[in-house]
C-alpha cells in the first residue's frame, strides 16, 4: 500500500500504518454508503484501496460533492473529536478496502503521540480552508468559473501539461459546482472545441491556460 504519497498535511505513512494495525479491514462493493449524514458513529476509516466521495444531500436526493478521496487518505475523524452526528455522507465510487479504527484506539493514539495530534489539527485546518474556498467560489464565480476552478483543482502537472488522471463525469462535476449536468456538458464541449481541454476515456488534459471567462 503506497502510503508515502500523502501531502505534508496528512498523516505520515508510519501514523497510518499504526492506525491500520489497530483497525479492522473490511471490503465494500461499489456504491456502498459507508456513512449517512446525521448518523452517530465512533469509527475512523482509512482507505487501503479504492475511492469514495464525501457529499451532502437534501430530502429530494439532490447531492453536492464536497470531495473525493482515494488510497492512503482517511475520513470520519470529526465525529470522533466532537461526538456530534456525521456532517456528511460517504459512498464508495469503486470496490474498496478500508481499515476501520474504533474511537478508543484513535483516542489512545492522540494521547500517546502528540505529534500525531498536531498533524490532525493541521489537516483539519487545511480542510476548513478548502471548504472556505469552495464556498467563496460558489458565491462569487459564475458556472463557467466554478467548472474551470474545479478542473484546475483536480489536475496535476506532468510533462509540462496539466492532467486529470481520473476523469470525472459531467454529473460529478455538476455536483461539485452546483449546476446542471447539461450546463456542464455544454461548457466542457465548448472548451474541447476551443482546444482548451483534451478528453479521453480516462483523462482530461489541459494543454493551455483556460480562458478567464466564457
C-alpha positions as CSV (number, residue, x, y, z in Angstrom):
1,X,0.0,0.0,0.0
2,X,1.8,3.2,-1.2
3,X,1.0,5.5,1.8
4,X,4.1,7.6,1.1
5,X,2.3,9.8,-1.4
6,X,0.4,11.8,1.2
7,X,0.8,15.6,1.5
8,X,2.6,17.0,4.5
9,X,-0.8,17.9,6.0
10,X,-1.9,14.3,6.0
11,X,-0.8,11.6,8.4
12,X,2.7,10.1,7.7
13,X,3.0,6.5,6.4
14,X,4.0,5.5,9.9
15,X,1.0,7.1,11.5
16,X,-1.3,5.4,9.1
17,X,0.4,2.0,9.5
18,X,-0.1,2.4,13.2
19,X,-3.8,3.1,12.9
20,X,-4.3,0.4,10.3
21,X,-2.6,-2.2,12.5
22,X,-5.2,-1.5,15.2
23,X,-8.2,-1.4,12.9
24,X,-10.4,-4.0,11.3
25,X,-10.0,-4.4,7.5
26,X,-13.3,-4.6,5.6
27,X,-14.2,-4.7,1.9
28,X,-17.1,-2.9,0.3
29,X,-18.6,-3.1,-3.2
30,X,-19.1,-0.1,-5.4
31,X,-21.8,2.4,-4.4
32,X,-21.9,1.3,-0.8
33,X,-22.9,4.1,1.6
34,X,-20.4,3.9,4.4
35,X,-21.6,6.9,6.4
36,X,-25.0,8.5,6.4
37,X,-25.2,12.2,7.2
38,X,-26.8,12.6,10.6
39,X,-25.7,9.2,11.9
40,X,-23.9,8.7,15.2
41,X,-20.7,6.8,14.7
42,X,-17.5,6.0,16.5
43,X,-15.1,4.9,13.7
44,X,-12.4,6.4,11.6
45,X,-11.9,5.0,8.1
46,X,-8.6,4.7,6.3
47,X,-8.8,3.8,2.6
48,X,-6.5,0.9,1.8
49,X,-7.7,0.7,-1.8
50,X,-10.5,2.2,-3.9
51,X,-12.1,5.6,-4.0
52,X,-15.0,7.3,-2.1
53,X,-17.0,10.5,-2.4
54,X,-17.9,12.7,0.5
55,X,-21.2,14.5,-0.1
56,X,-24.3,16.2,1.4
57,X,-27.9,15.8,0.1
58,X,-31.4,17.2,0.6
59,X,-34.7,15.5,1.1
60,X,-35.2,15.4,-2.6
61,X,-32.0,13.5,-3.2
62,X,-30.1,16.4,-4.8
63,X,-26.4,16.0,-4.0
64,X,-23.4,18.2,-3.6
65,X,-20.0,16.5,-3.7
66,X,-17.6,18.0,-1.1
67,X,-14.5,16.0,-2.1
68,X,-13.4,12.6,-3.4
69,X,-10.8,10.6,-1.6
70,X,-8.5,7.6,-2.6
71,X,-6.0,5.2,-1.3
72,X,-3.9,6.4,1.7
73,X,-6.5,9.0,2.8
74,X,-8.9,8.9,5.7
75,X,-12.3,10.2,6.8
76,X,-14.6,10.2,9.7
77,X,-12.4,11.9,12.2
78,X,-14.7,14.8,13.0
79,X,-17.3,12.7,14.7
80,X,-14.7,11.1,16.9
81,X,-13.5,14.5,18.1
82,X,-16.8,16.3,18.9
83,X,-19.1,13.3,19.3
84,X,-21.7,15.0,17.1
85,X,-23.7,13.4,14.3
86,X,-21.9,12.9,10.9
87,X,-21.8,16.1,8.9
88,X,-21.8,14.4,5.5
89,X,-22.4,11.1,3.8
90,X,-19.7,8.9,2.3
91,X,-20.1,6.4,-0.6
92,X,-17.7,4.1,-2.4
93,X,-17.1,5.0,-6.1
94,X,-15.5,1.7,-6.8
95,X,-14.8,-1.6,-4.9
96,X,-12.8,-0.5,-1.8
97,X,-10.9,-1.9,1.2
98,X,-10.9,0.1,4.3
99,X,-9.4,-0.1,7.8
100,X,-12.0,0.8,10.4
101,X,-10.5,2.2,13.6
102,X,-12.5,2.5,16.8
103,X,-12.8,5.6,18.8
104,X,-10.9,4.0,21.7
105,X,-7.9,3.2,19.5
106,X,-8.0,6.7,17.9
107,X,-8.1,8.4,21.3
108,X,-5.2,6.4,22.6
109,X,-3.1,7.4,19.5
110,X,-3.8,11.0,20.2
111,X,-2.7,10.7,23.8
112,X,0.4,8.6,23.2
113,X,1.6,10.5,20.1
114,X,1.4,14.4,20.5
115,X,2.9,14.9,17.0
116,X,0.1,12.7,15.6
117,X,-2.5,15.0,17.2
118,X,-0.7,18.1,15.8
119,X,-0.8,16.7,12.3
120,X,-4.6,16.1,12.7
121,X,-5.1,19.7,13.6
122,X,-3.1,20.8,10.6
123,X,-5.2,18.5,8.4
124,X,-8.4,19.8,9.8
125,X,-7.2,23.4,9.2
126,X,-6.4,22.6,5.6
127,X,-9.8,21.1,5.1
128,X,-11.5,24.1,6.6
129,X,-9.6,26.4,4.3
130,X,-10.5,24.3,1.3
131,X,-14.2,24.4,2.3
132,X,-13.9,28.2,2.7
133,X,-12.5,28.4,-0.8
134,X,-15.4,26.2,-2.2
135,X,-18.0,28.5,-0.6
136,X,-16.2,31.5,-2.0
137,X,-16.3,30.0,-5.5
138,X,-20.0,29.2,-5.2
139,X,-20.8,32.7,-4.1
140,X,-18.5,34.7,-6.4
141,X,-17.9,32.8,-9.6
142,X,-20.4,32.0,-12.4
143,X,-20.9,28.4,-13.6
144,X,-18.0,28.6,-16.0
145,X,-15.7,30.0,-13.4
146,X,-16.6,27.2,-11.0
147,X,-16.1,24.5,-13.7
148,X,-12.7,26.0,-14.6
149,X,-11.7,26.2,-11.0
150,X,-12.7,22.5,-10.4
151,X,-10.7,21.3,-13.4
152,X,-7.6,23.1,-12.2
153,X,-8.0,21.8,-8.6
154,X,-8.3,18.2,-9.9
155,X,-5.3,18.5,-12.3
156,X,-1.7,17.7,-11.6
157,X,1.3,18.8,-13.7
158,X,3.0,16.1,-15.7
159,X,5.5,16.7,-18.6
160,X,4.6,20.4,-18.7
161,X,0.9,19.7,-19.0
162,X,-2.0,19.7,-16.5
163,X,-3.7,16.3,-16.4
164,X,-6.7,14.9,-14.6
165,X,-5.8,11.3,-14.5
166,X,-9.1,10.0,-13.2
167,X,-11.7,11.8,-15.4
168,X,-14.8,12.8,-13.5
169,X,-18.2,12.5,-15.2
170,X,-20.1,15.6,-16.2
171,X,-22.6,14.7,-13.4
172,X,-19.8,14.6,-10.8
173,X,-18.5,18.0,-11.9
174,X,-22.1,19.4,-11.8
175,X,-22.5,18.1,-8.2
176,X,-19.2,19.8,-7.3
177,X,-20.1,23.2,-8.8
178,X,-23.8,23.4,-8.0
179,X,-25.0,23.4,-11.6
180,X,-27.0,21.2,-14.0
181,X,-25.3,18.4,-15.9
182,X,-26.5,19.9,-19.2
183,X,-24.8,23.2,-18.4
184,X,-21.5,21.5,-17.5
185,X,-21.7,19.3,-20.7
186,X,-22.1,22.5,-22.8
187,X,-19.1,24.2,-21.1
188,X,-16.9,21.1,-21.4
189,X,-17.9,20.7,-25.1
190,X,-17.0,24.4,-25.8
191,X,-13.7,24.0,-24.0
192,X,-12.8,20.9,-26.0
193,X,-13.8,22.6,-29.3
194,X,-11.7,25.6,-28.4
195,X,-8.7,23.3,-27.8
196,X,-8.5,24.2,-24.1
197,X,-9.0,20.6,-22.9
198,X,-8.5,17.2,-24.5
199,X,-10.8,14.5,-23.2
200,X,-10.1,10.8,-23.4
201,X,-11.9,7.8,-21.9
202,X,-9.8,8.1,-18.7
203,X,-8.2,11.5,-18.6
204,X,-8.6,15.2,-19.2
205,X,-5.6,17.1,-20.4
206,X,-5.4,20.9,-20.1
207,X,-2.7,21.9,-22.7
208,X,-3.2,25.6,-22.4
209,X,-4.5,28.2,-20.0
210,X,-8.2,28.1,-19.5
211,X,-9.9,31.4,-20.6
212,X,-10.7,33.8,-17.6
213,X,-14.4,34.0,-18.7
214,X,-16.8,32.3,-21.2
